[in-house]
Amino acid sequence: MPTNETPAFRSYMCLICGYVYDEKEGSPEEGIPAGTLWDDVPMNWVCPECGARKEDFEMIEI
């Protein structure tokens, strides 16, 4: 039986500077709308704080 629960959003932290990308919030200033899952963030996106690449982020538990 399907549930009406929405999937839990996750957060990813830049290992270089500590910036946190929250899927629920997105990054509207960089053109990533709220609710954008990490897998859907473009590969060429970089950390808005330090310019680190997407591969320099790690999922975190909040």
Protein Blocks (a to p, Z undefined) as FASTA:
>chain_A
ZZfbdcdddddddfknopacdfklopmknopaghiafklpcfkbccfklopafklpccdd
ZZ
